[in-house]
């Protein structure tokens, strides 16, 4: 079979770019696995001194049975340490609050289902909490997480929103109120912290918040979910993120607006209207068997006005990583959706300006998401068709020159350098660009990376079935085995097989229509690349491998139609002959290249002469 050297070069460059891309995007996971064994108990060591202070300084409850009231220091505990649950909900979310610490106890997302078909639950474990220290007496402090607030009733407002207040007070008039409110059709919960006697309750006019977040497994593959779990934040320099890993420790001194624990499709975010004056966060990645993606402990300092009565405003966003929903918050929260990061951050603009608007338009009219992906593929191929056509024309020119290249190869048999020089001269005289076949393919790489990020982050595909795939946002395993094969995993995806087979057919078709490079080492490259794709694609979302399969089928059809019915080979031969008759001016690069070849040829001749002597 015949090969095109330049197509092989293009394939090789594609392979290196694929390897580079997945190396960078999966680096966090490699670090996680390397460190996980050494920091198994890091979370206990990272807990702030707060807990020990609470245990050593908080006095026991003193019950007064007549009034059913307990006292911790000077703070009155209505209900005598009885936990009460209140609920705020709308059509999207149900949030349960506990009066113990006056905080969210669990969040249910009504529009999204977990693997057991129940509503997705966030912040539902005992690990989750938000608390701070208050002064309860002479040299005594207590954590709000251990105090029982008086729970008010849920109030409905005229605009459809609902609100709830928890109150903690003492006999001298000092008080703390946690006011929560939830608007209709919103995932954002407003939290206003109202204080009286703040100068007495808090030391040095600042609050030290402790925010603990546990991200539980929500997706089928916990390893993929861990790899894509990130710590996101907005500070004075804009949005930043860090891949979650065991032992991650980050600090910020000022200007932090919000902090987010972002899983693959959901996030839990704490927002401070006044900002945080200091933040220190530590993270742990528990064992996969616990079905816990990550645990984070953040110590966050907020400054208070130097007044007796002071209010602070916070918000919780607990919901989906939906780009449009996050963007509507108008605090740059949409940046947590990974549409392109790191060295490939530029592809997020392809997604935001082209892929997302087109796909959103198509899916409104398509029968299902699988068909919408196929239509998106057709749109992208039409958009890039001028590049594809030029590459086919270049391939046709190379094919037309094959007899002359075969003659040159026979003439300089055994002298690869001389053959290369004559080959370049032939290309130049015929007006053929030897890279014309691979450059258009390289220009399509950003589109592939953009679609990789888009399909991997698109929550609309979560749980959507298409043909044999039960979830387009995950791999479509048709075979599973109970052990891990390096480079492949523990399953086999059918869409991946189709993508690999169609890619191999493209390589074979191209080999039969392009000239031989004369390099035996390149003979097997068109077979190696599809095998590499098998390992790379097997764990990717089936939406992406379905897209790639459709794209490959379109490529095969276009190759056949263009080369058989559109490209006029006689016209190309005539154009080549005309180009040969035109005077050629060598570029400086061509002159230097030929000089280098001539010099190398003389050196080789001298070495050969010397060896004979």
Buried (B, 14 or more C-beta within 10 A) or exposed (E): EBBBBBBBBBBBBBBEBBEEBBEEBBBBBEBBBEBBEEBEEBBEEBBBEBBEBBEEBBEEBEBEEEEEBBBBBBBBBBBBBEEBEBBBBBEBBBBBBBBBBBBBBBBBBEBBBBEEEEBBBBBBBEBBBBBBBBBBBEEBBBBBBBBBBBBBEBEEEEEEBBBBBBBBBBEEEBBBBBBBBBBEEBBBBBBBBBBBBBBBBBEEEBBBBBBBBBBBBBBBBBBBBBBBBBBBBBBEEEBBBBBBBBBBEBEBEEEBBBBBBBBBBBBBBBBBEBBBBBBBBBBBBBEBEEEBBBBBBBBBBBBBEEEBEBBBBBBBBBBBBBBEBBBEBEBBBBBBBBBBBEEBEEBBEBBBEBBBEBBEBBBEEBEBBBBBBBBBBEBBBEEBEEBBBBBBBBBBBBBBBBEBBBEBBEEBEEBEEBBBBBBBBBBBBBBBBBEBBBBBBBEBBBBBBBBBBBBBBBBBBBBBBBEEBBBBBBBBBBEEEEEEEEEBBBBBBBBBBBBBBBBBBBBEBBBEBBBBBBEEEBBEBBEEBBBBBBBBBBBBBBBBBBBBBBBBBBBBEBBEEBBEEEBEEEEBBEBBEEBEEEEEEEEEEBEEBBEEBEEEBEEEEEEEEEEEE
